[in-house]
């Protein structure tokens, strides 16, 4: 998955990478992504800006190109590599992402991510989370960010796989992203490049969604 392995019908790899780096550093990936997300939400009959989100984290293996200083080991999921904390809206569209080393705890990774979420989406008031986000994070989010962090837990008598309210939405987003070969593991030297690749994958998905004709009877 190196930049030098570009398809033959692309320009030379150095030129492609130069555009990627410029767009990443100038924030163009985030801008494209944000505009498309608003269009998709409006097409689905929602306001362009969401008022609620769902937070979770995905751990993925890191390739040999990832520096040792920016990867770790997720002991809970037994994954060596990096962690991708996400916040999505209720449609599963990405709102915020911050790639970290895999050994960072979910609650520790959530604090800067929620701060980023608050700065990007001022209308967000409610975020759903799983049991890994309990404890002091709930009070911190309420006091520092004016966010209600609502934990959706499994009941004690539940066995096997169960689709839990709200939480399944972000799990579906993880599945969408894993359809992108570049995201099956983390290949990027910089975490900023990892975040840009995640946004670009979502840009591709949202573009295809907007290009599809509307189903009959939908307005």
N, C-alpha and C positions, 0 to 999 in steps of 0.2 A: 504493500500500500504506500510506496514512496512516491514523492512528487515526480520523480523521474520516470515513473511508470504510467505516464499519461497516455490515453488512447491516441492512436495515430492521427485521427481527424481533429485533434486539439492543436492549438499553437504549442510552441516549445514550452517545456515545463517551467522554465524560469520566468517566462512572461505570465503564465497562468498564476504562479505563486505570487508574483509581484502584485497582481490585481487582488488576490486573496488577502495578502498582508495589508494592502492599502485600505481595503474595505473593512477589515477587522479593526485596524487602528483608528479609522475615521468613524466607526460606529454604524457603517452602512448596513451590515447584516442585521443589527438590532432594529434599524429603521425600516428596512424592507419587511422584516418579520412582523413588527408592530402594526404596520399599515395593513398587511394582509390579514392579520388576526382580526382587526376591526371589521374588515370587509366580510370575513366569514361569519363573525358574530351577527352582523346586521342581516346577512342573508338568512340566518337561522332565526330571525325575529328577535334578536337580543340587542341591548345597547352595545355600542362599540366598546365601552369600558366596563369591565366586570365589577361586581360588588362582593364576590366570594371566590375562594380558591381552595385547592387541595394540595397539601404538601406531602412529599415522600422522597425517598432517596434510592438510587440504583447503584450497585457496585459492579464494576466491569474490570476485566483483566487488562493489564497494560502491556503493550508491545515493548520489545527491547529498546526502541527509540525513545521511550519515556525515561527521563532522568530519575535516578534513584531517589533524589531529594524530593521529588513531587509525586511519589507513589508510596503506598503502604499496604498493610494487610488487614482486611476486614475479618476479624475473628468470628463474628456471628454468622456471616455468610460464606466464610472460608474462601474469600476471593482476594488474590494479590493484585493490586492495581490502584485504581482511582474510584472515587465516589462522585455520583452526580445527584446532588440535592435539587429537586424541582418543586416549583409551584405551578399548577395548571388552573385554568378556569373550569367551570362545570361542564364544558364541552370537551375537555381534554386538551385544549390549546395551551401552549407554553406561555407562562407569564414571567417567570424568573428562573434562572439556573446559575449555579456557581460550582464549578468542578474543583474538588479537593482531593487530598490523599485519602486512601480507602480507610485508614485507621481512625479518622476523625469520627467521633460519635454523632449520631443523628441530631441530637439537641444542640451540640456545639456548632455543627454545620448550619443548623437552622437559623441561628441568630443573625449572622451577616446576610443570609438569604432573605429573611423576612425584612431586614432593613432595606435591602435592595428592592424588594417587592413594594414596600411602603413608598419609597422615593419614585418608583415608576408608575404606580397605580394608586392614586390618592383616594379613590372611591372604594377600595377594598375595606371591608369591615369584618369579614368572617373568613376563617381558614379552617378547614377540616384536616385532621391528622390521625395517625394510628397511635397505638399505645406507647411507642418509643419516644413520643414527644410530651409525655406527662412531666409532672414536677414543676420546678421553678420557671420553666420556659413559658408556661401558660400565664402566670402573673407578670412576667417580664414583658411579654407581647402586649398585654393589656395596658400596663403602666407606661411603657416606653413608646409603643407604636400605635396605641388605640386600636389594637386588633383583638378580636375574640378568637382564641384558638380552641376549637371544639374537638375533643378526642373521641373517635368512633372505635369502640372496643368490641372484640369478640366476647360472647357470653361464655361463662365457665363451662356450660354443659354442651358447647358446640364441638363436634368432632369432624375431621376431614375438611375438605375445601368448601368454603362458604363465600358467596359474593356479598361483601359488606357495603352498606350504603355509602356513597360518595367515594370511598377509597378505591373502588374498582376503576374509577375514571382515570386516575393517574397511572394505575397499572396498565391500562390499555395504551396510554401514551408511551410508556416504556416499550411495549410491544411494537408500536408503530416505529419507534426509533430504531429498534433492532432489525428492522427490514432494510435499513441502510447499511451496506457492508462496511462502510468507513466507521460506523459506530458500534459494530459487533464487539470491538475492544477499543481501547484508547491507544491511538498511534501518535498523538501529537506531543511535541516537545513542550509546548507552552499550554497551560490550562486555558488561556484566552483563545487559543486556536481550537481546543476541544469545545468550548462554549459556542464558538462561531460555527463549527461543523454541526452541532446540535440544532442551532437556529436554522442553518441552511437546509437541513433535513426537513424541518417543519415548514419552511418556505416552500419546498417542493411539494409536500403533501397538501398544504393549503391551496397552492396554485392549481393543483389537479382538482381539488374539491370545488373551487370556484369555476373551473372550466367545464365541469359536468353540467348537463342540462338539468333544470329543476324537475322534480318528479311531478306528474300530473296532479293538479288539485292543490299544489303548494303555492304560496304567494310570498 
